[in-house]
Amino acid sequence: MFAKAISGALLGLEASLVEVQCDVARGLPSFVIVGLPEKEVQESRERIRSAINNAGYEFPPKRITINLAPADVRKEGVGLDLPLALTILQATGQLEIEESDSCLFLGELSLDGRLRPVKGVLPIALAAQEAGIKRVVLPAANALEAALIEGLEVLPSESLQETIAYLNGELLIKPFQFDRESYFKAEASGGPDFNEIHGQEQAKRALEIAAAGGHNVLMIGPPGSGKSMLARRIPTILPPLSLKEALEVSKIYSVMGLLSPERPLVCQRPFRSPHHTISYAGMVGGGHGVPKPGEISLAHHGVLFLDELPEFSRDVLETLRQPLEDRRITISRAATAVTFPANFTLIAAMNPCACLRRDARGNCICTPQEVRSYWRKISGPFLDRIDIFIEVPRLTKEELIGKPTGEPSAAIRARVERARQVQRERFAGMNIFTNAQMGVKEIKSFCRLSPAGEALLASAVDRFALSARAYHRILKVARTIADLDGRAEIGEEHLAEAIQYRSSEESLSEGGMWL
């Protein structure tokens, strides 16, 4: 006999619906799954056999053939266990599934028939909604995540036995209810605050500019100066995630299995801080089989913090050059190519030198040659993609002992949000959301300078031998400073401050005050 059920499978961050087709015929006992199943799908045969028997039903000693359609798309994951078992029971007359085309089944089976949670429920539920499917039956631990999608009736089940009882009309499963707007508002606040940081007013100002325009930052300072503390508080001054952005980020975390049953929605901007020993695949994505997202995608709509920047592998840093420009990364394999979003703000930190030698007071006495050698670990093209270079000096005794005097994150965020609103109005109708994303065409339109400003920038080009990319980045930063100042035109003072953040690169890489 023949039976079918609808399920879903992942390919990168996107999900596709899978029609599970089962045929049970006479012949020597066998269990074959076709339709490009990955290893974990093939292994489901033994889980299904034990789950059906332990649930009190009969696994047929016949020739079982299952096709996963469409047959030209690879299927991975353990979420197909439940629909596979149900179609076998239906094909052998032990179960009736009415309106199978309007219900999606998803879940991993334990050997005793219990349903275990699976990864990637959010994108699969979204694909089901877009296809017009009305109901989804899945593990109870995944119910909260699936309920994030509006218009979908989510039916949580604890086991294969419970699912069968529901389909046979012997048990009523109450649809799961979830108010995602209320949950989102309740979870969207909290975290460390900028007013906890002693001193570093210039660095705070630079980070406010970076948050307002989405600019990449490199902080240079000795150990213990507060670089990591500053970086970890940047999400608190960024505008809150919109619900649409939260769902985009949550899809990535769902695919990676990083959403907990109690917190199915990422409500705050991500902050990712990978260790400097991270591999290429760990940073940009990859792995065996279908590629998985890396740290740059997990930081989507948030902050990627690279501490001890020169200690990262040069190959890993070089792979960031393209995502920093395109805001996405495409990973190609022999059988497939997957594109992951990577719209993040890069915040990097480093010591001014390797500090191989110190005097009796602990002060660095590295030579200029040693400092330059340390900086050469980072390529020029990579540094060209940094908008703002800021110095984070060691705190004075008065700053260290005294009370923090800075503004709270809420006050800084208010100014950042006003500047972001100006940018949204400026770029209305374009696929641009911050000044940092402007191209050459937009820079010419929105970053016009007075004759005095042009002369000042021309002088900076000669003084610092700026590349075309660095030249444009100065204009973008100046545009953001003017937005924070509430000015429609870029003034000389805005341009001078932007040049100052760029000129720090030369003075610090040459040793500057650190020698």
N, C-alpha and C positions, 0 to 999 in steps of 0.2 A: 504493500500500500504506500501511498504518497502523502506527505504532509509538508507544511512550510510554516515559517514564522519570521518576523522581522527583528533584526538586531542592528548593531552599529559597530564600526571599527574605525580606528584612528590612522591617519597618514600625516605625520608631522603634527601640526596644531589643528588641522581640519579633520572632520569626521564624515564618513559616508555610510549610508544605510546598507545593510547586508541582508539579503534574503537567504535564510537557511532552508534549503530544500533537502528533504529526507525521503529515501526510498528503501523500504524493507521488503526483501524478496526471498523466495526459497533458494536454498543452496548451502554450500559449506559456510559455517559461521565465520564472518569477517566483519570488520568495521573500518571503512575507508572514508577519509575526508579529503575532498579535492576542492580546488578553487584558490590556489596559492596560499595555503595556511602556513604560518610561521611555526617554529618549534613548539611554542607554548600552546598553540591551538591543536597541534597533533597530539600533544601529551594529554589533552583533555579527555581522550578516549577512556583512559583508565579511571579518571575521576568520575566520569559520567556513569560508567559501568557500576562502580561501587555505590555512588549516590542513589541510583535508581533501585538497586537491590536493597540498600539500607533504609530506603524510604518506604519499603513494603510493596514495591512493584516489581515486575518481571522484566529483566533485560533479555530481549529476544535472541535465542540462539540461531540467528539467521544471517543472511547476507545484507549488511547495512551499508548504504552508500549515501554520503552527505555531500552536497555541493554548496559552496558559499559564493553566491552571485552578487555582483559581477565577478566572473572568474579571472579577469585580468588585473585585479587589484589585490595587492598583498594584504593579508589580514593577520594582525598580531594582537596579543593580549589574551586575558583569560575571561573576558566578559561574555564570550560566546558559549560558555558552558551551559548556562540555563536554557537558552533557546535550542541548543543541540539536544539536550535531554528531553525537552518538551516535544520536539518534533518526532523523536523516537517513540515516545509514549503515544502520541497522536497517531502515528503511522501504524501502530500495533493495536489500535482500538482501545487503549487504556485511558484515553483523555480526549475531550472535545474542546477545540479552541474556536470560538465563534468570533467573526470579524477579525481574523488574524492580521489583516492589512492595516487595522486602525490601532494596533497595540504593539509597542516595542518591548522586547525582553532583554535583560542585561544582568549578568552576575556570574561570579565564580562559585563553583560548587566544592564544598568539602566532601570528604569521603562519606560522611554520615548524612549528607543532604542539606546541611546548613548553607546559607548564602553568605559569601564573604564580599566585602567592598572591592571595587575595581577602580582603576585610574581612568581619567578622561571622560567622566560622566557629563561634565558641563558641555563640551563641544558635541557630544553625541546627542544630548537632550536638545541642544539648539538645532542640530541637523534634523531631528525628529519633528520639531515644531515647524521648521521651514518646509518639510515634506507633507505637512498636513496630518501627521499622526496625532491622535487625541490622548492616548494613554501610554504610560511607561511603567512596567513592573520591574523593580530592581531591588537590590539589598537595602534593608532599612538604614544602614549606615551611610548610604549615598543619597537618601531621600532629600536632605536639606540642600545638597548641591544641585540636584535636578530641579528642585522647586524654584530655583533662581530664574528659570525660564518661564515667562508668562504664557498662559493659555495651554499649559500641559498638565494633565491630570496625573499626579505622581502617586503610585501605589506601592508602598514599602512592604517588603516580604522578608521574613526571617529564614525561610527554608524552602526546599523543593516541595515538601509535603504541603506547606501553607499555600504555595502558588497553585498547586494542583487542586487543592480544596476550593480556592477562589475561582479557578476556571471551571470547575464542575458545579459551581453554584452552591457549594456547601459552606462557604465562609465569605463574609463581607469584609473587605479591606477598605478602611476609611481613607480617602485621599488625603495626602499630607498637605497641610496649609502652612504658608510661610509668608510673612509680610517683609519683603526684601527691602523696601524703602525705609521702614522703621529701623530694621537691623542695620542698614547701611549708615544711617544718621547716627545711631548709637555707637558704632564702632569706628567712626571716621576721625576721631580726635584722640589726643594723648601722645605721650612720648617725652623725651628730654627737651629742655628749654635752653634757648640762647642766653638767658639771664643767669645761667649757672656758670658761665665762663668768665674767668678773670682776664681783664685787659683785652688785647688783640682787637682793638677797635677798627684798625685799618683792614684786617682780615675779614672781620664781620661785614664791613662795608662792601668789600669785593664779593663776598659770598651772596650778599643781598642782590647785587647786580647780576651775578650768575644765575640766581634763582629767578629773577625777573625776566631774563632773556633766554634762559636755557643754555647758557654758555659753559664750556668745559674749563676746568680750573686745575692748576698745578700749584700746590702749596709747598714752599721750601722753608725748612727750619730745623733747628737742632732737636734731638730727642727730648721729649717732655715739654715741648713748647705749646702743645694743645692742638696739633693738627688733626688727630683722630677725633677728639672731642668736637671740634668744629664741624668736621665732615658728618658725623653721626647726627648732628642737629639740623642739617640742611633740609631733610624731608619735612621738618616742622615749620619751615618758612615757605615751602612750595604751596601753590594752590591745592586745595583738596581734590582728590580724584573725583571725577564725575562718575555716575553710575555706569555709563557706557565704558569709560576707561577701566573701571573696576572689573567689569565683566571680561574685558580683553586680557587684563593681567591674570584674572582668576582662571581663564582658559589655559594659560601657560602652566600655571601651578597645578591645575587639575591633571594635565597630561603627564607631569612629572610626579604625580602622587604626593604633592606637598600641601594639599588642603586637608584639614582635619574635619571629621564629621561635625564637630561643634562650630567650626569657623569656616564655612564653605565659600566665603567671599572675601577677597583681599580688599580691605576698605582704606588702607593707608598706603601711601606711595612706597614702593619697594626700596629697600636699602641693601645692596649686595656688596660684600667685602671679601672676595676670594683671597686665599693665601697665595703668596708669590710663587709657590711650587706648582700651581695649577697648570694643567696640560692645555694643548691647543683645543682639543675636543671639549674639555671642561669649560673653556672660556667662550667659544663661539658656537658650540654644539657639534653633534656628530654621534659617534658610537657605532656599534655593530647593528646590522639590519637597517631599519628605517631610522634616519637621524633624529636625535632628541635635542631640545633647546639647551643652550649653554647659559652661562652667567649673564651675558649681555642681553639675552632675551628675558631672563628672570628679573632683570633690572628695568624692563620696559615700563615707561611712564614714571620712572623713579631715578635712583642714583646708583651708579657703579663706582665704588670707592676702591682705588688701588693704592694700598699703603706700601711703603718701601719700593717705589716704582722701579728703580734701576735693578732690583733683585729679580724682577720678572724676566722670564725667558724673552730674548729679543724677538724670536719667531712669534710668540704669543702677542707681544705688543704690536708687531707689524700687522697681524691679522685684524687689529682693531681699526686700522686706518680706513678701510672701506665702510664698515658699519657706522663709524663716526660721521661720515659724509652722507650715506644713503639712508640711515636710520633703519636698516634691515640687513639681514645676512642670508645668502642663498648657499645651501650646502648640497653639492652634487655627488651622486653615487652612480654606479654603473646602471642600476635599475630605476633610479628615481632622483628627483631634485626637489628639495623642500626649502621654502622661504620662511624665515622666522622674523618677527618684528624685533627691532632693537633701538627704539627711540628712548635713549637714556641720557642723563647728564653725567659726564665723566668728571669725577673729583679724584685727583691723584695727589700723593704726598711723598716727599723724599727728604732726606738729609742733604745739607749743602755739599757734603763730601763724605768719603768713606770713613773718616775719622780714624785712620790707622794709627795715628800718633797723637798723644795729648801731653800737655805740660803738667806740672805738679798740681795746678789748680783745676785740672780737668778740661782746660780749653784746647780746642783743636789747633794743631800747628802743621796741618797739611800744607804742602807746597802748591803753588798754582798748577804745576804739572800734574800733581795727584788729583786735584780738583777737576781739571779738564778731562783726565782719564776716566774719572768717575762719571762725569756727564756724558761721555761718549758711549756709554752703555745704552743711551736713548738716542734714537736716530733723529735727524733733523726733520724729515717728513712727518714723524709722529708729533714732535713738538710744534710743528706748524699747525696742527689741528687743535692746539690748546689756545683758548681765547684769552685767558687771564692768568698771569703769573703773579703770585703774591708771596711776600716774605712774612714768615711767622717767627719773630725773634723770641729768644728766651725771656720769660717774665722777669721784671724787676722785683726786688724785695718787697716794695710797697704794693705792687699789683698782686703778688703771691699771697701776702699776709692779709691784705685788705679785703673788703667785701666786694662781690661782683657789682658792677655799675651799669652793665649793658641793658638794652631794651629786652623785653620778653619776646618770644617767637611770634606771639599773636600780633604785636605791633608791627613787626617787620613783615609778616605775612600780609597784613592789610595793604601795605605799600606795594608789595609784589603783586597782589591781586589787581590793584588799580592799574599797574603797568601792563599786566597780562591782558586786561580788558581793552586797553588802548591797542594792543597788538591784534586782538581778535577783530576789532573793528577795522583796523588797517588792512588786514589780510582776509577780510570777508570774501567768500567765494573762491579763495585759493586753498590749495592743500598745504598751507603753511600756518603754523600756530604760534611760533615764537620768532624773535629777531634772529636767533642763531640759525634758523632754517632757511634764511633768505638766500637766494641765488644772486648771480651777478645782475640779472635784470631787475630784481627787486631792490638791490642795493642802489642802483642808479636812480630808481624812482623815489625811494624813501630816505636816502642818506645824502641828500644834496648839502654841499658846504658853501659857506661864504668865501670870498676871495682870501680873507685872512686865514680861514680854516684850511683851505687848500694849500696855502703856503706853509702852514704849520705841519700838515701831513706830508708834504713833499720833503720838508726838512727831516722828518722822522724816517722817511724812506732812505734818504742818503745816509743819515746817522747810523741807522741800525741794519742797513742792507736788507730791508724787508722783502720777502717773497710776495707774489701776487695774492697768495692765500692769506698771509699775515696781514697784508694791506686791507683786504676785505674784512678780516676779522676785527680789526681796529674800528672800522666803520660800523660794524654790527654792535660792538660793545658801546660805542659812542651813542648809537641810536637808543640803546637800552637805558643808558644813563640819562639821556634827555627825556625818555618816557617816565622814568622815576621822578624826574624834576618837573613833570607836567608841561614840558615844552614841545611844541610841534616841530621846531627847528633845532638842528644840532648846533650848539654854540661852541665857541673856542674852548670854554672851560670843560665841556663834555668831552671834546676831542682830546684835550690835554690829559684828562684823567684816563681815558682809554689807552693813550700812548704810554702812559706811566705803567700800566699793567702789562704792556707788551715789552717795554724796555727793561723790566726786571729780569727777563730771560737772559739778556746779555750780561748784566752786571753779576748775577748770581752764578751763572755758568762759568764765568771767568774768576770766580772766587769772591769778588765783591768785599763786603764787610767781614766775611767769615775768616779772612786771613789776617 
